[in-house]
Amino acid sequence: MPRKSSGQREGQRKRQERYRQRLAEKREPEVAELDTAVAAALARLVLSLEAKTAVVGSKAVLDQAIVDAVAHLRSAGFSGKASGRLLYRRLVWLKETFKNPDATWLQKRGCNL
């Protein structure tokens, strides 16, 4: 979420603004958008696995991607248990969002009342 400008480091703020403008003109994504796209692709893979339309071997790829993601977060000093729990929660959110874009806040968290 963007913060309000304090007036300090105005030169850096303007350089960053120009950089982002150039990216927008070239229609080139920033790293955050790339990360979101990868997470969304994994969520779509989960949907394909649930619908039994995924390519053979996809489950193994998904499982290994999750194990590798948690291992990466652990090596960065984060709790493996918390990382796995949060990663699972994020995948459920994305999966439910793709399955039903009009889902409620609870439904996107896997709670169907």
Long-range contacts (C-beta under 8 A, 24 or more apart in sequence): 39-90, 39-91, 39-94, 40-94, 40-98, 42-91, 42-94, 43-91, 43-94, 43-95, 43-97, 43-98, 44-98, 46-91, 46-95, 47-95, 47-98, 47-99, 66-91
